[in-house]
């Protein structure tokens, strides 16, 4: 337990200490996020901070290397996703090639640790190796991209990384999977270390190198938990539900309205709030409150009564969707009023 504790503390400290160094490097090389019509910011901010988060996480994992067979696949695939995100930060990779690379990394990960032979729904285990293995690939890719979509407000993605990593770590602890719990808590700690620099007003952004890696690692840990039956798909969903609902509902909303869902936009609920002159700090506090007041008690209830996991996930999902829908509809009404007033 001492090694795991040192790794967790080290992940947070390293991410915190490395971030200003990465920021200085970003300023030197002009790795800047420039405000635009789809941006939620009005000033130049350095990006690439995900390199500090991932570096702190990766170095901490080396302490766990002798104790867990999960360290190497987690480390290798996370680094690959970080490199892909960094290349996109610097060279703006075509979306098709970026998606192909994500698919290849996901296929590698599933081949490495899979196959996913069964999933648990309530107390029932559904056995279908081909189906669940194939579905795990798009699920991983969606986790990667939804964190990328949601990384648009100060502290939002790093705070969610802290909460979701902690939630998954707690679920692993309940199943006595100490090695995987330590990995999840290391990710949570590294996210918090970076958050201290990323909180409003942000001094540096994650960039794609950080957001893709953060979404990937959480997705990979969720896959690991489902694979070894440490927790159910419903519980994994609940751990990241705040981001999943906003990103998924917004995507469906744009498809229904026949908009180009894959292009940059400002239609997420958090973006709607910012457009209504909410501060980044206020939006962050709302998302923190959702994790503390809805997700935490919901996961706790499901953890002590796992036979009701899908009921808990459904109730939580409906509640979060209701809040998303309220933010969307009110934002659109106010936008129409503003447009009519200006004309």
N, C-alpha and C positions, 0 to 999 in steps of 0.2 A: 504493500500500500504506500510505502514511503516513496518509491520510484514514481508511482502514478501521481502522487501529490506534487512531487517536484516537477514533473512534466506539465501538469496543469498550471501551476503557478508560473513556471518558466514560459509557457506559451503566451500567457497574458503579458508578462513583463517584456518579453522579446518583441512582441507586436507593438507595444507601447514605445519601447526604446528605438526600434527600427523605423517607425513611421516618420519622425522628423528628418532622419537621414534620407529616406526615400523622397520626402518633400523637397529637400534641398537639391537632390539630384533632378527632380522633376522641374524645378525652377531653372536650373542650369541648362537643361536640354529643352525647355519650353514644352513640357508635356502638360498641356493646359486644356481644361474643359471650357469652351467658349459658349457664352449664352446665345440662344437662338429662339426662333418662334415656337419651338416645341420644348424648350427648356424651362425648368422651374426656377432658374437662377438668373440674376442680373449682373453678375461679375465673373471675372476670370478666376478659376480655382484649379489648383494642381490636381492631377489625377495619377493613377498608378499606385495608390496606397495599398491596393490588394497585395502587392509584392511583399509589403511588410507583414501583413496579416498571415499570408501563406508561409512566409519564411519563419515566423514565430511558431506557427502550427507545425511545420515540417521538422524544424530542429527539435521541438518537444517530442515529436513522435519517435525520433531516434533513440530517446531514452527508453521508450517502450518496446523497441525492436526485439530484444531477446524474449520478451514475455508474451507476445501476441502474434499469431499468424495473420491477423488482419492489418497489421501496420504496413506491410509492403504493398499490397494492392491499394490500400487507401492512399498511401504516399505517392506511388507511381502515377495513378490516375488523376490525383489532384494536381500534381505538378504538370502533367500533360494538359489538363484543362487550363491551368494558369498560363502556360506558354501560349496556348491558342488565344486566350483572352488578351495577353500582352501583345501578340502579333496584330490582333484586331485593333488594339489601342493605338499602336504605332503606324500600321499600314492600312487600316480600314479594309479588312478582308471582305470579299463579296459574300453576301448572306448565304448563298448556295454552298460555297466551299466551307464556310464556317459550320453549316449544318452537317455536311458530309463528315467533317472532322469530329464533330460531337457524336455522330452515330458510330463512327469507328471506335472512339474511346468508350462509349457505352457498351458496344459489342465486346470489346476487350474485357471490360470489367465483368460483364455477365458470364462470359466464357471462363474467366479466371475463378470466380467464386461460385458460379451457378452449377447446375441449372436450378431454377426456382420450381421445385416439384409441387408445392402446395401452398395455399394461403388459408388463413383462419378467418372465418366469419362467425362471430359469437363463439359457440362451443364446437362448431363444425369445421372440419378440415376438408377443403375441396382440392382433390388431387387432379392436376392437369399440367404436367411439366412443360409441354410445348406451348400451351396457351400462356401460362404465367411467365415463362421465360421470355417469350416474344413481347408480351405487354410491358415487361420491365424496362425494355429499351426506350420506347417513347415516354414512359413515365420518368426515367432519368433525364432525358433530354428536356422534357417540360420543366422539371425542377431547375435545371440549369438556366433556362431562358426566362422563367418567371422571376427569378432573383435579378436577372439582368433588366427586365422590364420595370421592376419595383425599385430599382436603385436610382431614384430621381429626387430624393429629398434628404436633407442633412440628417445623418445618423440612422436613417430608416432601415437599410439593409443590414448594417452592422449590428444594430439593436436586435433585429429579428434573428440574425445569426447567433447572438448570445442566448436568446430565449429558446430557439428551436434546438440548438445544441444541448442546452441544459435539460430540456424536456426529454430528448432522446436518451441523454445520459442517465436521467432518473429512471426511465423505463428499463434500460439495460441493468441498472443496479437492482431493480425489483426482481429481475430474472437471474440475478447473480452472474451476469456477464461483465465482470469487472474490467477485462481488457477493452472491450468495445465501449464501455462506459467511460473509461479514461480517455479514449480517442474523442468521443463526443464532447466531454468536458474540456479537453484541450482546444477543440474548435470554438467552444463557447467562450473560453478565456481569451483566446486570440482575438475573437470578434470584439470582446469588451475592451481589450487593450487598444485596438484600432479605433473603437468608438470614442474613446476619450479625445481623439484628435478630429474625429468625423462628426461629433455632435454639433448642433447649431451654436454659433455659425461655423460651418465646416471649414477647416483649413486645408483639407485634402479629400479627394474622392477615392472610392475603391477602384473605379475604372472597370473595364471588362475583365481584366486579369483577376480582380478580386470578386466581382459579382458572379462570374461564371464558376470560379473555384468554390465559392461559398455555397451556391446552389447545388453544385455537383456533390460536394462532400456530404451535405445534409441528405441528399438523395441516395448516395451510396450507403450511408449509415442506416437509412430507413430500409433499403434493400437488404442489408445485412441482418437487421432485426427481423424482418419478415422471413428471410431465408432460413434462419435458425429457429424460427417460431418464438422469438423473444417477446414480440408483440405483434398485433394484427395490423393489417393495412389501414383499418379505421383509426387506430391509435397513431400510426405514422402520419396520416392525414391531419389529425388534430394538432400534432406538434408544429406543423407549418401552415395551418389552416388560414391564418390571417392574410398571408401572402397569396396562398393558393386561390382563395375566393376572389380577392380583388383582381388578380391577374387573369384568372379563368373567366370570370363573369365579364370582365372588360373585353376580352378577346371574343367571346360569344356575342356580346352586344355589338361589336364592330362588324362581325360577320353578318349578323341579322340585318344590319343597316347597309350592307353591301359596300362597306368601306375596306380599304386595303389594310387588313389587320396587321400585316408585317412591317408597315412603315412607322416611322416615329410619330408619336401623338401625345396628347395630354388628356386622355380620357379616363385614366385610372382614378379611383375614388380619392386617393391622397392628392392627386393633381387637381381634381375638382375643388378640393378644400383650399388648396393654395391659390387657385384662380379666384376663389371667393375672399381673398385677402387674409386667409389664415397664415400665421407665421409657420416656418418650418419647425420651430420648437413646439407649437401647439399640435401640429400634425403628428409629430413624434410622440408626444404625450398621449394622444389618442390611441396610437398603435400599441404603446406600452400598456395602457390601461386595458385594451382588449386582451392582451396576453395574460395580464395579471388577474383580471376580473372574470373573463370568460374561458380562456383556454386552460389556465392552471386548475381551477376547480373542476372543469369538465374532464380533463385528463385524470385527475385524482379520483373522481367518481368512477370513471371507466376502469381505472387500474384496479380498484377494489372490487368491481363487479364486471369482469371482462366479458361475461355473457351478454352484456348490454352495450358492447362497444359500438355497433353500428347505429344504435339509437342515439347514443351520446354524440357520435360524429354527425348524424343527421340534424339533431337539434342545434349543435354548434354551427354547422354549415348554414342552416336556415337563418339563424340569428345574425351571422356575419353577412349573409346575402341581403338581409333586410336593411342593414346599415349601409351596405354598398349601394343598394337601390335608392335609398333616401339621398345619399350624397350625389348620385348621378342625376336623379330627376330634379332636385333642387338646383344643382349646378347648371343644368341645361335651361331651366326656367329663368334663372337669373341672367344667363348669357343672352337669351332671347330678349329679355327686357333691356339689357344694356345696349344691344344692337338696335332695338327700336328707338331707344332714347337718343342714340347717336345720330339716327337718321331724321 
